[in-house]
Amino acid sequence: DAARTEEERRREEAKQEQLKQAEEEAELEAAQKDAHVDRAESLIENLDKVRSGGLREFDKSKSVSRRRLQFKKIANGKINTLSHEEHKILEVGKAVCDAISNAANDDATSSGGEPVMAMGKKYLLDLLCANLIVRVQADGFNGTRGDGFALAGTFAFVSTKCEEIGPVLEGHLYTVCPMAIPALSLKQTSAAAGEVGNDENDLMESLGMIKDKHGEFESFDKFLHRTEGLISIMADIMSSLPSDHTLLGGHRGALTWLLRFMDLIPPPPASPLPLLTAPVLVSFLTGAGHMLANKYPTEFQKMFDAMKRDVVNRLDDSPIGVPSATRLRKVLDEWGFKGLRKDLPQGAVKRLYNDGRDASAGVGGTAPPPSFSTAGPAPPPFGTTAPVSSPFGTAAPAASPFGTATTVSS
């Protein structure tokens, strides 16, 4: 009897140890699963601190008024000259790179004066990213019709010369669009604890809805339009050449983002799905679907089939949701995987879009110009010391129509 009791005790201890190990593994897996959300929140927080500090001073200081005017001529005037032509996109991209490099040089020569004098490059990067986010939320912007590809090509080009622009753009994007992370909101932890979710205002804010000057929330139509523009520019950037850019994760980042978004969708039989499901997916697929179908056909085919099998019949068909749901069904059912793979997205510039062709063949069957060197993970916002690692990794290098250029000085 004593031997049996000792054996039972050992079995119970072993069982408890296994349970403890399983719990620890589950906690580690959950932490890793949400690491990209934690990173996004860190980027937003860091951006807010810099904008409320040194950048605000630069924006008000009379001693740098001439520099501010020069920066606005780039962020507004030069960007406004963009068209859906390869040479124009590269021309504007190079002008932006020159402006960033000049700003860095001016900062260096002014380092002995007022602290605000050395904030020029940071101010310009912030201005470029802030203006991009404003543009793609405008009423006249239509991302699903390709309005963002010229902007996307420009920023992808600039990011290979100035890596600091990456986390700045992410901070701006995630601030106004949690779905770009992707996350249902930036207050998931609080909501799970009951601190958010019972109040409709908190819920609307957590989704990214904004208030007007009278404190009233925007309409859902306006909110969905803004969200489509923001997701479209993200997809367009991810799909743009050069092949080694890592802005918003680069090409591999598009696949990673879609996997994470699909993981957020409630499994069957939950119906209808969240209202944002259709507008987010249709915006993303019209921009990045062609690239994914050609560059990552096996992985993307599985997700595409899952959308047709588990998503399309559970979309929100309310009066607000039906327009986006109809457009998504057209992509999934009428275009299909073969259609996405065959046809370049509307508005895309062929030689600046990654169609997944063999690099040795070049674009359009011509010999490719020299590629950029592979860019590493994006540094933290504005060069702060605490590293914020990229969850996406680096895209494999391939042929680029851009040629070789000098990296912007830091």
Contacts in CASP RR format, 6 or more apart in sequence:
PFRMAT RR
TARGET T0000
AUTHOR 0000-0000-0000
METHOD contacts of the structure
MODEL  1
DAARTEEERRREEAKQEQLKQAEEEAELEAAQKDAHVDRAESLIENLDKV
RSGGLREFDKSKSVSRRRLQFKKIANGKINTLSHEEHKILEVGKAVCDAI
SNAANDDATSSGGEPVMAMGKKYLLDLLCANLIVRVQADGFNGTRGDGFA
LAGTFAFVSTKCEEIGPVLEGHLYTVCPMAIPALSLKQTSAAAGEVGNDE
NDLMESLGMIKDKHGEFESFDKFLHRTEGLISIMADIMSSLPSDHTLLGG
HRGALTWLLRFMDLIPPPPASPLPLLTAPVLVSFLTGAGHMLANKYPTEF
QKMFDAMKRDVVNRLDDSPIGVPSATRLRKVLDEWGFKGLRKDLPQGAVK
RLYNDGRDASAGVGGTAPPPSFSTAGPAPPPFGTTAPVSSPFGTAAPAAS
PFGTATTVSS
35 391 0 8 1.000
36 181 0 8 1.000
36 260 0 8 1.000
36 391 0 8 1.000
37 181 0 8 1.000
37 183 0 8 1.000
37 186 0 8 1.000
37 188 0 8 1.000
39 388 0 8 1.000
39 389 0 8 1.000
39 391 0 8 1.000
40 170 0 8 1.000
40 171 0 8 1.000
40 174 0 8 1.000
40 181 0 8 1.000
40 183 0 8 1.000
40 186 0 8 1.000
41 186 0 8 1.000
42 388 0 8 1.000
43 167 0 8 1.000
43 170 0 8 1.000
43 171 0 8 1.000
43 174 0 8 1.000
43 381 0 8 1.000
43 388 0 8 1.000
44 171 0 8 1.000
44 174 0 8 1.000
44 175 0 8 1.000
44 186 0 8 1.000
46 167 0 8 1.000
46 171 0 8 1.000
46 380 0 8 1.000
46 381 0 8 1.000
46 382 0 8 1.000
46 384 0 8 1.000
46 388 0 8 1.000
47 126 0 8 1.000
47 168 0 8 1.000
47 171 0 8 1.000
47 172 0 8 1.000
47 175 0 8 1.000
47 381 0 8 1.000
48 175 0 8 1.000
50 122 0 8 1.000
50 126 0 8 1.000
50 381 0 8 1.000
50 382 0 8 1.000
50 384 0 8 1.000
51 126 0 8 1.000
54 115 0 8 1.000
54 116 0 8 1.000
54 119 0 8 1.000
54 122 0 8 1.000
55 119 0 8 1.000
55 122 0 8 1.000
55 123 0 8 1.000
55 126 0 8 1.000
57 115 0 8 1.000
57 116 0 8 1.000
57 119 0 8 1.000
58 64 0 8 1.000
58 68 0 8 1.000
58 116 0 8 1.000
58 119 0 8 1.000
58 120 0 8 1.000
58 122 0 8 1.000
58 123 0 8 1.000
59 68 0 8 1.000
59 123 0 8 1.000
61 114 0 8 1.000
61 116 0 8 1.000
63 114 0 8 1.000
63 116 0 8 1.000
63 117 0 8 1.000
64 116 0 8 1.000
64 117 0 8 1.000
64 119 0 8 1.000
64 120 0 8 1.000
67 103 0 8 1.000
67 106 0 8 1.000
67 120 0 8 1.000
68 123 0 8 1.000
70 99 0 8 1.000
71 99 0 8 1.000
71 103 0 8 1.000
71 120 0 8 1.000
71 123 0 8 1.000
71 124 0 8 1.000
71 127 0 8 1.000
72 127 0 8 1.000
74 95 0 8 1.000
74 96 0 8 1.000
74 99 0 8 1.000
74 124 0 8 1.000
74 128 0 8 1.000
75 124 0 8 1.000
75 127 0 8 1.000
75 128 0 8 1.000
75 131 0 8 1.000
76 131 0 8 1.000
78 92 0 8 1.000
78 95 0 8 1.000
78 96 0 8 1.000
78 99 0 8 1.000
79 92 0 8 1.000
79 96 0 8 1.000
79 128 0 8 1.000
79 131 0 8 1.000
79 135 0 8 1.000
79 151 0 8 1.000
79 154 0 8 1.000
81 88 0 8 1.000
81 92 0 8 1.000
82 88 0 8 1.000
82 89 0 8 1.000
82 92 0 8 1.000
82 150 0 8 1.000
82 151 0 8 1.000
82 154 0 8 1.000
83 89 0 8 1.000
83 150 0 8 1.000
84 149 0 8 1.000
84 150 0 8 1.000
84 347 0 8 1.000
84 349 0 8 1.000
85 349 0 8 1.000
86 349 0 8 1.000
86 351 0 8 1.000
86 352 0 8 1.000
86 401 0 8 1.000
88 150 0 8 1.000
89 150 0 8 1.000
89 153 0 8 1.000
89 154 0 8 1.000
89 157 0 8 1.000
89 349 0 8 1.000
89 352 0 8 1.000
90 157 0 8 1.000
90 402 0 8 1.000
92 154 0 8 1.000
93 154 0 8 1.000
93 157 0 8 1.000
93 158 0 8 1.000
94 157 0 8 1.000
94 405 0 8 1.000
96 128 0 8 1.000
96 154 0 8 1.000
96 158 0 8 1.000
97 157 0 8 1.000
97 158 0 8 1.000
97 161 0 8 1.000
97 162 0 8 1.000
97 405 0 8 1.000
97 408 0 8 1.000
99 124 0 8 1.000
100 121 0 8 1.000
100 124 0 8 1.000
100 125 0 8 1.000
100 158 0 8 1.000
100 161 0 8 1.000
100 162 0 8 1.000
100 165 0 8 1.000
100 408 0 8 1.000
101 408 0 8 1.000
101 409 0 8 1.000
103 120 0 8 1.000
103 121 0 8 1.000
103 123 0 8 1.000
103 124 0 8 1.000
104 121 0 8 1.000
104 408 0 8 1.000
104 409 0 8 1.000
104 410 0 8 1.000
105 409 0 8 1.000
106 120 0 8 1.000
107 117 0 8 1.000
107 118 0 8 1.000
107 119 0 8 1.000
107 120 0 8 1.000
107 121 0 8 1.000
108 118 0 8 1.000
110 117 0 8 1.000
110 118 0 8 1.000
111 117 0 8 1.000
111 118 0 8 1.000
121 164 0 8 1.000
122 382 0 8 1.000
125 162 0 8 1.000
125 164 0 8 1.000
125 165 0 8 1.000
125 168 0 8 1.000
125 382 0 8 1.000
126 168 0 8 1.000
126 382 0 8 1.000
128 155 0 8 1.000
128 158 0 8 1.000
128 165 0 8 1.000
129 165 0 8 1.000
129 168 0 8 1.000
129 169 0 8 1.000
129 171 0 8 1.000
129 172 0 8 1.000
130 172 0 8 1.000
132 151 0 8 1.000
132 155 0 8 1.000
132 169 0 8 1.000
132 172 0 8 1.000
132 233 0 8 1.000
133 172 0 8 1.000
133 173 0 8 1.000
133 176 0 8 1.000
133 230 0 8 1.000
135 141 0 8 1.000
135 151 0 8 1.000
136 143 0 8 1.000
136 147 0 8 1.000
136 148 0 8 1.000
136 151 0 8 1.000
136 229 0 8 1.000
136 230 0 8 1.000
136 232 0 8 1.000
136 233 0 8 1.000
137 176 0 8 1.000
137 226 0 8 1.000
137 229 0 8 1.000
137 230 0 8 1.000
139 225 0 8 1.000
140 147 0 8 1.000
141 147 0 8 1.000
141 148 0 8 1.000
141 229 0 8 1.000
142 229 0 8 1.000
143 228 0 8 1.000
143 229 0 8 1.000
143 232 0 8 1.000
143 233 0 8 1.000
143 236 0 8 1.000
143 283 0 8 1.000
143 286 0 8 1.000
144 228 0 8 1.000
144 232 0 8 1.000
144 282 0 8 1.000
144 283 0 8 1.000
144 286 0 8 1.000
144 287 0 8 1.000
144 327 0 8 1.000
145 346 0 8 1.000
145 347 0 8 1.000
146 232 0 8 1.000
146 236 0 8 1.000
146 286 0 8 1.000
146 287 0 8 1.000
146 345 0 8 1.000
146 346 0 8 1.000
146 347 0 8 1.000
146 348 0 8 1.000
147 232 0 8 1.000
147 347 0 8 1.000
148 232 0 8 1.000
148 233 0 8 1.000
148 236 0 8 1.000
148 347 0 8 1.000
149 236 0 8 1.000
149 240 0 8 1.000
149 345 0 8 1.000
149 347 0 8 1.000
149 348 0 8 1.000
149 349 0 8 1.000
149 352 0 8 1.000
149 353 0 8 1.000
150 349 0 8 1.000
151 233 0 8 1.000
151 236 0 8 1.000
152 233 0 8 1.000
152 236 0 8 1.000
152 237 0 8 1.000
152 239 0 8 1.000
152 240 0 8 1.000
153 236 0 8 1.000
153 237 0 8 1.000
153 240 0 8 1.000
153 241 0 8 1.000
153 349 0 8 1.000
153 352 0 8 1.000
155 165 0 8 1.000
155 169 0 8 1.000
155 237 0 8 1.000
155 247 0 8 1.000
156 237 0 8 1.000
156 240 0 8 1.000
156 241 0 8 1.000
156 242 0 8 1.000
156 245 0 8 1.000
156 247 0 8 1.000
157 242 0 8 1.000
157 245 0 8 1.000
157 402 0 8 1.000
158 165 0 8 1.000
159 165 0 8 1.000
159 166 0 8 1.000
159 245 0 8 1.000
159 246 0 8 1.000
159 247 0 8 1.000
159 375 0 8 1.000
159 378 0 8 1.000
160 242 0 8 1.000
160 244 0 8 1.000
160 245 0 8 1.000
160 372 0 8 1.000
160 375 0 8 1.000
160 402 0 8 1.000
160 407 0 8 1.000
161 405 0 8 1.000
161 406 0 8 1.000
161 407 0 8 1.000
161 408 0 8 1.000
162 407 0 8 1.000
162 408 0 8 1.000
163 246 0 8 1.000
163 375 0 8 1.000
163 376 0 8 1.000
163 378 0 8 1.000
163 379 0 8 1.000
164 378 0 8 1.000
164 379 0 8 1.000
164 381 0 8 1.000
164 382 0 8 1.000
164 383 0 8 1.000
164 410 0 8 1.000
165 247 0 8 1.000
166 247 0 8 1.000
166 248 0 8 1.000
166 378 0 8 1.000
167 378 0 8 1.000
167 379 0 8 1.000
167 380 0 8 1.000
167 381 0 8 1.000
167 388 0 8 1.000
168 381 0 8 1.000
168 382 0 8 1.000
169 247 0 8 1.000
169 248 0 8 1.000
170 248 0 8 1.000
170 378 0 8 1.000
171 381 0 8 1.000
173 180 0 8 1.000
173 230 0 8 1.000
173 234 0 8 1.000
173 248 0 8 1.000
174 180 0 8 1.000
174 181 0 8 1.000
174 186 0 8 1.000
176 208 0 8 1.000
176 210 0 8 1.000
176 226 0 8 1.000
176 230 0 8 1.000
177 208 0 8 1.000
177 226 0 8 1.000
177 227 0 8 1.000
177 230 0 8 1.000
177 231 0 8 1.000
178 184 0 8 1.000
178 185 0 8 1.000
178 186 0 8 1.000
178 206 0 8 1.000
178 207 0 8 1.000
178 208 0 8 1.000
179 227 0 8 1.000
179 230 0 8 1.000
179 231 0 8 1.000
179 261 0 8 1.000
179 276 0 8 1.000
179 280 0 8 1.000
180 230 0 8 1.000
180 231 0 8 1.000
180 234 0 8 1.000
182 257 0 8 1.000
182 260 0 8 1.000
182 261 0 8 1.000
182 264 0 8 1.000
182 280 0 8 1.000
183 264 0 8 1.000
184 206 0 8 1.000
184 207 0 8 1.000
184 264 0 8 1.000
184 274 0 8 1.000
185 191 0 8 1.000
185 196 0 8 1.000
185 203 0 8 1.000
185 206 0 8 1.000
185 207 0 8 1.000
185 208 0 8 1.000
186 206 0 8 1.000
187 195 0 8 1.000
187 196 0 8 1.000
187 202 0 8 1.000
187 206 0 8 1.000
190 196 0 8 1.000
191 197 0 8 1.000
191 206 0 8 1.000
196 202 0 8 1.000
196 203 0 8 1.000
196 206 0 8 1.000
197 203 0 8 1.000
197 206 0 8 1.000
201 217 0 8 1.000
204 217 0 8 1.000
207 223 0 8 1.000
207 276 0 8 1.000
208 223 0 8 1.000
209 217 0 8 1.000
209 218 0 8 1.000
209 223 0 8 1.000
210 217 0 8 1.000
210 218 0 8 1.000
210 223 0 8 1.000
211 217 0 8 1.000
211 218 0 8 1.000
212 218 0 8 1.000
218 226 0 8 1.000
220 275 0 8 1.000
220 320 0 8 1.000
221 320 0 8 1.000
224 275 0 8 1.000
224 276 0 8 1.000
224 279 0 8 1.000
224 320 0 8 1.000
224 321 0 8 1.000
224 324 0 8 1.000
227 276 0 8 1.000
227 279 0 8 1.000
227 280 0 8 1.000
227 283 0 8 1.000
228 279 0 8 1.000
228 280 0 8 1.000
228 282 0 8 1.000
228 283 0 8 1.000
228 324 0 8 1.000
229 283 0 8 1.000
231 279 0 8 1.000
231 280 0 8 1.000
231 283 0 8 1.000
231 284 0 8 1.000
232 283 0 8 1.000
232 284 0 8 1.000
232 286 0 8 1.000
232 287 0 8 1.000
234 248 0 8 1.000
234 257 0 8 1.000
234 284 0 8 1.000
235 254 0 8 1.000
235 283 0 8 1.000
235 284 0 8 1.000
235 285 0 8 1.000
235 286 0 8 1.000
235 287 0 8 1.000
235 288 0 8 1.000
235 289 0 8 1.000
236 287 0 8 1.000
236 288 0 8 1.000
236 348 0 8 1.000
237 247 0 8 1.000
237 248 0 8 1.000
237 250 0 8 1.000
238 247 0 8 1.000
238 248 0 8 1.000
238 249 0 8 1.000
238 250 0 8 1.000
238 251 0 8 1.000
238 253 0 8 1.000
238 254 0 8 1.000
238 257 0 8 1.000
238 288 0 8 1.000
238 291 0 8 1.000
239 251 0 8 1.000
239 254 0 8 1.000
239 287 0 8 1.000
239 288 0 8 1.000
239 289 0 8 1.000
239 290 0 8 1.000
239 291 0 8 1.000
239 345 0 8 1.000
239 348 0 8 1.000
239 353 0 8 1.000
239 354 0 8 1.000
240 352 0 8 1.000
240 353 0 8 1.000
240 354 0 8 1.000
241 351 0 8 1.000
241 352 0 8 1.000
241 353 0 8 1.000
241 354 0 8 1.000
241 400 0 8 1.000
241 401 0 8 1.000
241 402 0 8 1.000
242 371 0 8 1.000
242 372 0 8 1.000
242 400 0 8 1.000
242 402 0 8 1.000
243 251 0 8 1.000
243 354 0 8 1.000
243 359 0 8 1.000
243 371 0 8 1.000
243 395 0 8 1.000
243 396 0 8 1.000
243 397 0 8 1.000
243 398 0 8 1.000
243 399 0 8 1.000
243 400 0 8 1.000
244 371 0 8 1.000
244 372 0 8 1.000
244 373 0 8 1.000
244 374 0 8 1.000
244 375 0 8 1.000
244 394 0 8 1.000
244 395 0 8 1.000
244 396 0 8 1.000
244 397 0 8 1.000
244 398 0 8 1.000
244 400 0 8 1.000
245 372 0 8 1.000
245 375 0 8 1.000
245 395 0 8 1.000
246 375 0 8 1.000
246 376 0 8 1.000
246 377 0 8 1.000
246 378 0 8 1.000
246 390 0 8 1.000
246 392 0 8 1.000
246 393 0 8 1.000
246 394 0 8 1.000
246 395 0 8 1.000
247 378 0 8 1.000
248 392 0 8 1.000
249 256 0 8 1.000
249 390 0 8 1.000
249 392 0 8 1.000
249 393 0 8 1.000
249 395 0 8 1.000
250 392 0 8 1.000
250 395 0 8 1.000
251 291 0 8 1.000
251 295 0 8 1.000
251 354 0 8 1.000
251 395 0 8 1.000
252 392 0 8 1.000
252 393 0 8 1.000
252 394 0 8 1.000
252 395 0 8 1.000
252 396 0 8 1.000
253 392 0 8 1.000
253 393 0 8 1.000
253 395 0 8 1.000
254 284 0 8 1.000
254 288 0 8 1.000
254 291 0 8 1.000
254 292 0 8 1.000
255 292 0 8 1.000
255 296 0 8 1.000
255 299 0 8 1.000
255 300 0 8 1.000
256 391 0 8 1.000
256 392 0 8 1.000
257 284 0 8 1.000
258 284 0 8 1.000
258 288 0 8 1.000
258 292 0 8 1.000
258 300 0 8 1.000
258 303 0 8 1.000
259 303 0 8 1.000
261 280 0 8 1.000
261 281 0 8 1.000
261 284 0 8 1.000
262 303 0 8 1.000
262 306 0 8 1.000
262 307 0 8 1.000
265 273 0 8 1.000
265 274 0 8 1.000
265 277 0 8 1.000
265 310 0 8 1.000
265 311 0 8 1.000
266 273 0 8 1.000
266 274 0 8 1.000
267 310 0 8 1.000
268 310 0 8 1.000
268 314 0 8 1.000
270 314 0 8 1.000
271 314 0 8 1.000
272 314 0 8 1.000
272 315 0 8 1.000
272 316 0 8 1.000
272 317 0 8 1.000
272 318 0 8 1.000
273 311 0 8 1.000
273 314 0 8 1.000
273 315 0 8 1.000
273 316 0 8 1.000
274 316 0 8 1.000
275 316 0 8 1.000
275 318 0 8 1.000
275 320 0 8 1.000
275 321 0 8 1.000
277 311 0 8 1.000
277 315 0 8 1.000
277 316 0 8 1.000
278 315 0 8 1.000
278 316 0 8 1.000
278 321 0 8 1.000
278 324 0 8 1.000
278 325 0 8 1.000
278 327 0 8 1.000
278 328 0 8 1.000
279 321 0 8 1.000
279 324 0 8 1.000
281 307 0 8 1.000
281 311 0 8 1.000
281 328 0 8 1.000
282 324 0 8 1.000
282 327 0 8 1.000
282 328 0 8 1.000
282 331 0 8 1.000
285 328 0 8 1.000
285 331 0 8 1.000
285 340 0 8 1.000
286 331 0 8 1.000
286 345 0 8 1.000
286 346 0 8 1.000
287 345 0 8 1.000
287 348 0 8 1.000
289 300 0 8 1.000
289 340 0 8 1.000
289 345 0 8 1.000
290 340 0 8 1.000
290 341 0 8 1.000
290 343 0 8 1.000
290 344 0 8 1.000
290 345 0 8 1.000
290 348 0 8 1.000
290 353 0 8 1.000
290 355 0 8 1.000
291 353 0 8 1.000
291 354 0 8 1.000
291 355 0 8 1.000
291 356 0 8 1.000
292 299 0 8 1.000
292 300 0 8 1.000
292 340 0 8 1.000
293 300 0 8 1.000
293 301 0 8 1.000
293 304 0 8 1.000
293 337 0 8 1.000
293 339 0 8 1.000
293 340 0 8 1.000
293 341 0 8 1.000
294 341 0 8 1.000
294 355 0 8 1.000
294 356 0 8 1.000
294 357 0 8 1.000
295 354 0 8 1.000
295 355 0 8 1.000
295 356 0 8 1.000
297 341 0 8 1.000
300 337 0 8 1.000
301 337 0 8 1.000
304 332 0 8 1.000
304 336 0 8 1.000
304 337 0 8 1.000
304 340 0 8 1.000
305 337 0 8 1.000
307 332 0 8 1.000
308 332 0 8 1.000
308 333 0 8 1.000
312 328 0 8 1.000
312 329 0 8 1.000
312 332 0 8 1.000
312 333 0 8 1.000
315 321 0 8 1.000
315 325 0 8 1.000
315 328 0 8 1.000
315 329 0 8 1.000
316 322 0 8 1.000
316 325 0 8 1.000
317 325 0 8 1.000
331 340 0 8 1.000
335 343 0 8 1.000
344 350 0 8 1.000
344 353 0 8 1.000
344 355 0 8 1.000
345 353 0 8 1.000
350 363 0 8 1.000
350 364 0 8 1.000
351 363 0 8 1.000
351 401 0 8 1.000
352 401 0 8 1.000
354 398 0 8 1.000
355 363 0 8 1.000
356 398 0 8 1.000
357 363 0 8 1.000
357 364 0 8 1.000
359 368 0 8 1.000
359 371 0 8 1.000
359 397 0 8 1.000
359 398 0 8 1.000
359 399 0 8 1.000
360 399 0 8 1.000
362 368 0 8 1.000
362 399 0 8 1.000
363 399 0 8 1.000
363 401 0 8 1.000
368 399 0 8 1.000
368 400 0 8 1.000
368 401 0 8 1.000
369 399 0 8 1.000
369 400 0 8 1.000
369 401 0 8 1.000
369 402 0 8 1.000
369 403 0 8 1.000
370 400 0 8 1.000
370 403 0 8 1.000
370 404 0 8 1.000
371 397 0 8 1.000
371 398 0 8 1.000
371 399 0 8 1.000
371 400 0 8 1.000
371 403 0 8 1.000
372 397 0 8 1.000
372 400 0 8 1.000
372 402 0 8 1.000
372 403 0 8 1.000
372 404 0 8 1.000
372 405 0 8 1.000
374 394 0 8 1.000
374 397 0 8 1.000
375 394 0 8 1.000
376 394 0 8 1.000
377 389 0 8 1.000
377 390 0 8 1.000
377 393 0 8 1.000
377 394 0 8 1.000
378 388 0 8 1.000
378 390 0 8 1.000
379 387 0 8 1.000
379 388 0 8 1.000
380 386 0 8 1.000
380 387 0 8 1.000
380 388 0 8 1.000
381 388 0 8 1.000
383 410 0 8 1.000
END
